[in-house]
Amino acid sequence: MEIIKFKTNVVDEEALSKVAPHLDKEERISKWSLDTESADKVLSVSGTGLDPQVVESAVEEAGYKAEIIRVMGISGGDL
């Protein structure tokens, strides 16, 4: 399992509600969370065989931006 972190411009719950359906439909994403309180509005995505471009595209489909900041390979499931 991998965790990929993205800097986003998703600033509040309303924006998050627009992005959520796009992330939820991606089969390779097993879990995701978005910290709207952090300066970089960090989106953390975990799954197997994740493609960062797919995640970026999913966020962009909702009208927002995501830029990869870190990739980690892990054996656990927590974000």
PASEBA-1860 file (N, C-alpha, C; in nm, 3 decimals):
! residues 79
1> MEIIKFKT> 0.085/-0.118/0.000/0.000/0.000/0.000/0.089/0.124/0.000 ~ 0.043/0.225/-0.065/0.116/0.351/-0.075/0.031/0.464/-0.017 ~ 0.099/0.568/0.026/0.031/0.693/0.061/0.092/0.802/-0.025 ~ 0.007/0.879/-0.089/0.052/0.994/-0.167/-0.014/1.117/-0.106 ~ 0.067/1.221/-0.088/0.016/1.347/-0.031/0.022/1.455/-0.138 ~ -0.083/1.537/-0.141/-0.096/1.643/-0.239/-0.126/1.775/-0.170 ~ -0.070/1.881/-0.223/-0.108/2.017/-0.185/-0.229/2.052/-0.271 ~ -0.335/2.106/-0.209/-0.456/2.139/-0.286/-0.503/2.281/-0.256
9> NVVDEEAL> -0.605/2.321/-0.327/-0.671/2.449/-0.299/-0.816/2.426/-0.255 ~ -0.839/2.312/-0.191/-0.971/2.277/-0.137/-0.978/2.336/0.004 ~ -1.051/2.446/0.020/-1.039/2.528/0.141/-1.144/2.503/0.249 ~ -1.257/2.440/0.214/-1.363/2.426/0.314/-1.449/2.303/0.285 ~ -1.549/2.282/0.371/-1.636/2.165/0.358/-1.716/2.166/0.228 ~ -1.756/2.283/0.182/-1.831/2.291/0.056/-1.746/2.242/-0.060 ~ -1.621/2.288/-0.065/-1.529/2.244/-0.170/-1.502/2.094/-0.157 ~ -1.484/2.049/-0.034/-1.458/1.907/-0.009/-1.574/1.822/-0.059
17> SKVAPHLD> -1.696/1.869/-0.041/-1.813/1.792/-0.086/-1.818/1.780/-0.238 ~ -1.754/1.871/-0.308/-1.748/1.864/-0.455/-1.640/1.768/-0.501 ~ -1.531/1.760/-0.425/-1.419/1.673/-0.461/-1.446/1.527/-0.424 ~ -1.514/1.505/-0.312/-1.534/1.371/-0.257/-1.588/1.268/-0.358 ~ -1.692/1.298/-0.434/-1.743/1.196/-0.526/-1.641/1.153/-0.631 ~ -1.556/1.244/-0.672/-1.454/1.213/-0.773/-1.347/1.120/-0.715 ~ -1.310/1.141/-0.590/-1.212/1.054/-0.526/-1.274/0.919/-0.491 ~ -1.398/0.920/-0.447/-1.465/0.797/-0.407/-1.484/0.699/-0.522
25> KEERISKW> -1.493/0.748/-0.644/-1.517/0.658/-0.758/-1.390/0.591/-0.810 ~ -1.273/0.637/-0.765/-1.147/0.578/-0.811/-1.121/0.446/-0.738 ~ -1.118/0.336/-0.811/-1.108/0.202/-0.754/-0.978/0.177/-0.679 ~ -0.869/0.237/-0.720/-0.739/0.210/-0.656/-0.720/0.288/-0.527 ~ -0.808/0.381/-0.499/-0.802/0.457/-0.373/-0.880/0.379/-0.268 ~ -0.809/0.334/-0.163/-0.878/0.262/-0.057/-0.922/0.355/0.055 ~ -0.850/0.465/0.072/-0.883/0.560/0.179/-0.823/0.695/0.143 ~ -0.893/0.801/0.181/-0.838/0.935/0.159/-0.888/1.029/0.269
33> SLDTESAD> -0.811/1.135/0.291/-0.851/1.239/0.387/-0.794/1.371/0.339 ~ -0.862/1.479/0.376/-0.816/1.611/0.336/-0.818/1.702/0.458 ~ -0.703/1.762/0.486/-0.688/1.852/0.601/-0.705/1.995/0.555 ~ -0.826/2.048/0.567/-0.852/2.185/0.522/-0.798/2.288/0.620 ~ -0.751/2.244/0.737/-0.694/2.336/0.837/-0.546/2.363/0.812 ~ -0.477/2.274/0.742/-0.334/2.293/0.716/-0.313/2.400/0.610 ~ -0.196/2.462/0.612/-0.165/2.569/0.517/-0.172/2.521/0.372 ~ -0.129/2.396/0.349/-0.127/2.341/0.213/-0.253/2.264/0.176
41> KVLSVSGT> -0.352/2.261/0.267/-0.477/2.188/0.242/-0.445/2.047/0.192 ~ -0.371/1.971/0.273/-0.311/1.845/0.231/-0.414/1.733/0.214 ~ -0.412/1.675/0.095/-0.492/1.558/0.062/-0.400/1.437/0.074 ~ -0.437/1.340/0.159/-0.362/1.215/0.175/-0.446/1.103/0.115 ~ -0.384/1.026/0.025/-0.455/0.919/-0.044/-0.376/0.790/-0.025 ~ -0.445/0.682/0.012/-0.377/0.553/0.024/-0.445/0.452/-0.068 ~ -0.365/0.356/-0.112/-0.416/0.252/-0.199/-0.300/0.172/-0.257 ~ -0.331/0.083/-0.348/-0.231/0.000/-0.412/-0.227/0.034/-0.561
49> GLDPQVVE> -0.107/0.055/-0.613/-0.092/0.088/-0.754/-0.148/0.224/-0.790 ~ -0.138/0.318/-0.696/-0.192/0.452/-0.720/-0.115/0.526/-0.829 ~ -0.187/0.598/-0.911/-0.128/0.684/-1.012/-0.156/0.829/-0.970 ~ -0.052/0.905/-0.934/-0.074/1.043/-0.890/-0.153/1.127/-0.991 ~ -0.133/1.102/-1.119/-0.204/1.180/-1.220/-0.354/1.153/-1.217 ~ -0.393/1.031/-1.181/-0.535/0.998/-1.171/-0.597/1.076/-1.055 ~ -0.526/1.085/-0.943/-0.575/1.160/-0.828/-0.584/1.308/-0.863 ~ -0.479/1.362/-0.926/-0.480/1.502/-0.966/-0.597/1.530/-1.060
57> SAVEEAGY> -0.620/1.441/-1.155/-0.731/1.459/-1.250/-0.866/1.455/-1.180 ~ -0.881/1.366/-1.082/-1.007/1.356/-1.008/-1.037/1.487/-0.936 ~ -0.936/1.546/-0.874/-0.954/1.673/-0.805/-0.985/1.784/-0.906 ~ -0.915/1.783/-1.019/-0.936/1.884/-1.121/-1.075/1.874/-1.183 ~ -1.131/1.752/-1.194/-1.266/1.735/-1.247/-1.368/1.809/-1.161 ~ -1.337/1.824/-1.032/-1.426/1.895/-0.940/-1.401/2.045/-0.943 ~ -1.300/2.089/-1.019/-1.273/2.232/-1.031/-1.164/2.284/-0.939 ~ -1.084/2.192/-0.884/-0.977/2.231/-0.791/-0.844/2.177/-0.840
65> KAEIIRVM> -0.737/2.214/-0.771/-0.603/2.173/-0.811/-0.540/2.086/-0.702 ~ -0.456/1.991/-0.746/-0.379/1.907/-0.655/-0.239/1.891/-0.713 ~ -0.139/1.909/-0.627/0.001/1.898/-0.669/0.071/1.802/-0.572 ~ 0.131/1.697/-0.627/0.195/1.596/-0.543/0.308/1.657/-0.460 ~ 0.313/1.619/-0.332/0.421/1.666/-0.246/0.501/1.552/-0.184 ~ 0.442/1.431/-0.175/0.517/1.320/-0.115/0.451/1.187/-0.149 ~ 0.536/1.082/-0.168/0.490/0.946/-0.188/0.559/0.859/-0.086 ~ 0.483/0.771/-0.019/0.542/0.679/0.078/0.487/0.539/0.055
73> GISGGDL> 0.574/0.439/0.057/0.529/0.300/0.055/0.517/0.254/0.199 ~ 0.406/0.192/0.233/0.385/0.149/0.371/0.322/0.011/0.374 ~ 0.320/-0.048/0.491/0.254/-0.177/0.506/0.123/-0.166/0.582 ~ 0.100/-0.053/0.647/-0.024/-0.033/0.723/-0.127/0.041/0.643 ~ -0.242/0.069/0.705/-0.350/0.133/0.633/-0.384/0.272/0.681 ~ -0.313/0.324/0.782/-0.346/0.456/0.834/-0.286/0.566/0.748 ~ -0.358/0.677/0.741/-0.308/0.793/0.666/-0.235/0.887/0.756
END
